[in-house]
């Protein structure tokens, strides 16, 4: 599985569950928290999805990382866990 596959699966989950679409105003580097697109409940759902779908375990440090605020950062984080 490569980064584009991981990113596509995360985008699909966010579109279905968090009810927003990536496009002109929301890109891979958009801070989803600052844009008001995700809140703490949505984040918990996202973490559960990432751990179940990609069979990764995210640490407390991962969850507090600014990487998790964007699609691109979340993709990088998952890819780093998959390579371990």
N, C-alpha and C positions, 0 to 999 in steps of 0.2 A: 504494500500500500504506500503510495507516495503522498506528498503534501497536498497536491491538488485534490486527491480523493478524500483525504481527511477534511480539508476545508469545505468541500462540497457537501459532505455528510453533516458537518456542523451547521452550515448554512441552511440545509434542508430542515434540520431539527429546529433551528431558531425561527425559520419562517412558519413552520407548522405550530410550534409550541408558544413562541413569544409573539407571534402574529405581526411580524414586520418583514419587509423584503429588502434585500440588498440591492442597490441601484445607484442612481445619480447622487442622492443625498446621504446614503449610508454605504460606506465602503469598508474594505478589510481593515483599515486603520482608524475607523471611527471609534471613539471611546463610547461604548454602549451605555455605560452608566451616566456619563455626562449628558448624553443625548436623550436620556430618559427612556431608553428602549429596553433596559433590563433593570430589575430591582433585586433585592436579596432573595426573594422567593424564586424568581426566574434563574438566578445564579445557582441556587441549590439544585434546581431541575437540570440545568446545564451540566453541573458537575456530575450528577448521577448518570446522565446520558453519556458523558465522556468516559467515565469509569466502566460503565456496562458495555458500551459499544466498542471501545478500543482496548478493553481489558488492561487498563492502566490504573494505578493508584496515585492520586494526587496528594501531596503533603500539605501541611498547614502553610509552609512557605510558598508553595505553588499557588494556593488559594489567595494569599495576600499579595502576590506579585502583580505589578501593573500590567504584566503580559496578559492576564485574564480579562482585561477590560476591552480588548479588541478581538476581532475574528482572526486577524493575522497572528497576534500574540498567542491566542489560544491554540491555533494550529501549530505554531512553533513549539509550544509547551507539550502538546500531545506527541508530536514527532520526536521530541527529545526523550520522552518516556518510552516510546515504542522502540527506540534504538538502544535502550538499556537492557 
